[in-house]
Amino acid sequence: MPLFYTKCVYVAARLARRCVPMTLPSWLRKALPFLDGNLGAANGAGVVGLYRKYLADRRPGWPAGYTILEAGVGATNGSCYELAALGARRVFALEPFVALDAARDGAQLSAAVREGSSAEALASTVERLPDPTSALAASVDCILSNSVLEHVTDLDRFAREMARLLAPGGFMLHVVDYRDHFFRFPYHFLLWSSATWQRWLNPGDLPRWRICDHSHAFERAGLSVEVLLARPVPEAFAHIRADVHPDFSRYSESDLETAFGVLFVTREARR
């Protein structure tokens, strides 16, 4: 498909996206072309399974015994209940923007219950936080997020706040989706200047960060960063490579084409 045509389709869809409320029912959102983005995981066990995949070699036995904070949990605490069911000592569910959906949350709680446990016990292990400042400094061993960092506007503030909460010797795992969230066009948001993006096309929560932006923000907060995954979609990037806007000239091609990333962030233990 010619790039000029896809740009026209993209702009039309982006402008429509800015006009269509997020409160549409999910079935209608899915029926509208390019409108539906990441609606979040309906299964907390699936999210926790993703975290465990990347931590298996680095933190054997995790999450048993850990105090954990998960950032951006969305409308339910489902993944946090799953962490509690797997033996986490305490789990904080951080969500400043999305209200708790009691019905869906109850279903996720029931799904997390294991033999020998109870919904009441899991619920008592999980605390939902509307603001990270309500948690004590150095109070958590582990911080997690899934498809959250790409939406954080003030990276340095976020990194500093997470560093404040992380205990010495603790770690973070951030799974990040660096695609344009019109997934049919994973890199098209790189074609526009910052001014055009902010004025016309940004849905309000997509700053277009690349993986190095997140790494550098955590490093500025005094943390160490290891990139566990930086996976591109080469054929899609090749389609727009020559037309990436000069506003992105400071990035390497590797940073620009990373579509999926996983960051392992650590804080040095006290000596």
C-alpha positions in Angstrom: 0.0 0.0 0.0 1.6 3.4 -1.0 2.8 5.5 1.9 0.8 8.5 0.8 -2.5 6.5 1.0 -1.7 5.0 4.4 -0.8 8.5 5.7 -4.2 9.7 4.6 -6.0 6.8 6.2 -3.9 7.2 9.3 -4.7 10.9 9.7 -8.4 10.4 9.2 -8.4 7.6 11.8 -6.4 9.6 14.3 -8.7 12.6 14.0 -11.7 10.3 14.4 -10.0 8.8 17.5 -9.7 12.2 19.1 -13.5 12.7 18.6 -14.8 9.3 19.8 -15.2 8.9 23.5 -13.3 6.2 25.4 -16.7 5.2 27.0 -17.9 3.4 24.0 -18.6 -0.3 24.7 -15.7 -2.6 23.9 -17.6 -4.5 21.2 -18.2 -1.3 19.3 -14.6 -0.1 19.8 -13.4 -3.4 18.3 -15.7 -3.0 15.3 -14.4 0.4 14.4 -11.2 0.3 12.2 -8.0 1.3 13.9 -9.9 2.7 17.0 -9.2 -0.1 19.4 -5.8 0.0 21.1 -4.6 -2.0 24.1 -7.7 -2.5 26.2 -5.7 -4.2 28.9 -5.5 -7.8 29.9 -8.7 -9.5 31.0 -6.7 -12.2 32.7 -4.4 -11.3 35.6 -2.7 -14.7 35.3 -1.6 -13.9 31.8 0.1 -10.7 32.8 1.9 -12.4 35.7 2.9 -15.2 33.4 4.6 -12.6 31.2 6.5 -11.2 34.2 7.5 -14.7 35.4 8.9 -15.5 31.9 11.4 -12.7 32.1 12.3 -13.2 35.7 12.7 -17.0 35.8 16.5 -16.8 35.4 17.1 -13.7 37.4 14.8 -14.2 40.5 14.0 -17.9 41.0 11.1 -18.4 43.2 9.6 -15.0 42.5 7.0 -13.7 43.6 6.9 -15.7 46.8 7.9 -13.6 49.8 8.2 -10.3 47.8 6.5 -7.0 48.5 5.5 -5.8 45.1 4.1 -2.7 43.5 2.5 -2.9 40.0 2.0 0.4 38.2 -0.9 1.1 36.0 -3.1 -1.9 36.8 -6.2 -0.5 35.1 -9.8 -1.2 36.0 -9.1 -4.3 38.1 -6.5 -5.6 40.5 -6.4 -9.0 38.7 -2.7 -9.4 38.2 -2.1 -8.3 41.8 -4.5 -11.0 43.1 -2.6 -13.5 41.1 0.7 -12.4 42.6 -0.8 -12.7 46.0 -2.0 -16.2 45.1 1.6 -17.1 44.2 2.9 -16.1 47.6 3.7 -12.4 47.4 3.9 -11.0 50.9 2.2 -7.7 50.0 1.0 -6.2 46.7 0.3 -2.6 45.9 -1.9 -1.9 42.9 -1.1 1.6 41.7 -3.7 3.2 39.4 -4.0 7.0 39.4 -6.3 7.4 36.4 -8.8 4.5 36.1 -11.6 3.7 38.5 -12.0 0.2 39.9 -14.6 -1.8 38.0 -16.1 -3.7 41.0 -17.8 -6.4 39.0 -14.8 -7.3 36.8 -12.5 -7.0 39.8 -14.6 -9.5 41.7 -14.4 -11.9 38.9 -10.6 -11.6 38.7 -10.4 -12.1 42.4 -12.4 -15.3 42.2 -10.3 -16.6 39.3 -7.1 -16.1 41.4 -8.2 -18.2 44.4 -6.2 -21.4 44.8 -7.0 -24.5 46.9 -6.2 -23.8 50.5 -6.7 -20.1 50.1 -9.6 -17.7 50.0 -10.8 -14.6 48.2 -10.7 -12.8 51.5 -7.1 -13.7 52.1 -6.0 -12.6 48.7 -7.9 -9.3 48.9 -6.3 -8.5 52.3 -2.9 -8.9 50.7 -3.6 -6.4 47.9 -3.9 -2.6 48.4 -5.0 -0.3 45.6 -3.2 3.0 45.6 -4.4 6.1 43.7 -1.1 7.9 44.1 2.5 6.6 44.6 3.2 9.3 47.2 1.0 7.4 49.6 3.5 4.5 49.8 6.5 4.7 52.0 10.1 5.2 50.7 12.1 2.0 50.2 9.0 -0.1 51.0 8.8 -2.5 48.0 11.2 -5.1 46.7 9.8 -5.2 43.2 8.0 -2.8 40.8 6.2 -4.0 37.7 4.4 -2.6 34.7 2.9 -3.9 31.5 2.1 -1.5 28.6 2.4 1.5 30.9 5.7 3.3 30.4 4.8 4.3 26.8 1.9 6.4 28.2 3.9 8.2 31.0 4.3 11.9 30.1 6.8 13.0 32.7 9.4 10.2 32.6 11.9 11.8 35.1 9.2 12.3 37.7 8.0 8.7 37.3 11.5 7.3 37.5 12.4 9.3 40.6 9.2 8.3 42.3 9.7 4.6 41.5 13.3 4.9 42.7 12.0 6.4 46.0 9.8 3.4 46.6 12.3 0.7 45.6 14.2 -0.8 48.5 18.0 -1.2 48.2 18.7 -4.4 46.3 15.2 -4.3 44.7 14.4 -4.5 41.0 11.8 -3.4 38.4 10.5 -5.1 35.4 8.8 -3.0 32.7 7.2 -4.5 29.6 6.7 -1.7 27.1 4.8 -1.5 23.8 6.7 1.0 21.6 4.3 0.7 18.7 1.9 3.3 17.6 -1.3 2.1 19.2 -3.1 1.9 15.9 -1.4 -1.5 15.6 -1.9 -1.9 11.8 0.4 1.1 11.5 3.1 0.4 14.2 5.5 3.2 13.2 3.3 5.8 11.5 3.4 8.2 14.5 7.1 8.7 13.7 6.2 10.5 10.5 4.9 13.7 12.1 6.6 16.7 13.8 6.2 17.2 17.5 4.0 20.2 16.9 1.6 18.4 14.5 1.5 15.4 16.8 0.6 17.4 19.8 -1.9 19.7 18.1 -3.8 17.2 16.0 -3.0 13.6 16.3 -1.9 12.6 19.9 -4.8 10.8 21.6 -3.6 12.4 24.8 -1.5 9.6 26.3 1.1 8.7 23.6 4.3 10.7 24.0 6.1 8.6 21.3 9.0 7.6 23.6 11.6 5.3 22.4 13.4 2.6 24.5 16.5 4.8 25.2 14.2 7.5 26.7 13.1 5.1 29.4 16.6 3.7 30.0 18.0 7.2 30.4 15.3 8.3 32.7 15.9 5.4 35.1 19.7 6.0 34.9 19.2 9.7 35.8 17.3 8.5 38.8 20.4 6.6 40.0 19.3 3.1 38.8 20.9 0.5 36.6 19.2 -0.7 33.5 19.5 -3.9 31.4 17.5 -4.2 28.2 16.2 -7.7 28.1 14.3 -7.3 24.9 14.3 -4.8 22.0 12.3 -6.4 19.3 11.6 -4.6 16.0 9.0 -5.3 13.2 11.5 -4.9 10.3 9.1 -5.1 7.4 6.8 -2.4 8.9 9.7 -0.1 9.7 11.2 -0.4 6.3 8.0 1.0 4.9 8.4 4.3 6.7 12.2 4.5 7.3 12.9 7.1 4.7 10.1 9.4 5.9 10.7 9.4 9.6 10.4 13.1 10.7 13.7 15.0 11.4 12.4 15.6 15.0 13.5 12.0 15.6 17.1 12.5 14.2 18.6 12.1 17.7 17.6 8.5 17.9 19.5 5.5 16.5 17.7 3.3 14.0 17.7 0.6 16.6 15.8 2.8 19.0 13.4 4.0 16.4 12.5 0.5 15.2 12.1 -1.2 18.6 8.4 -2.2 18.8 8.5 -4.3 22.0 10.9 -3.8 24.9 11.5 -5.2 28.3 13.6 -3.3 30.9 15.1 -4.8 34.0 16.0 -2.0 36.4 17.9 -2.5 39.7 18.9 -0.5 42.7 22.2 -1.2 44.3 22.0 -2.9 47.7 23.4 -1.2 50.8 27.0 -2.1 51.6 
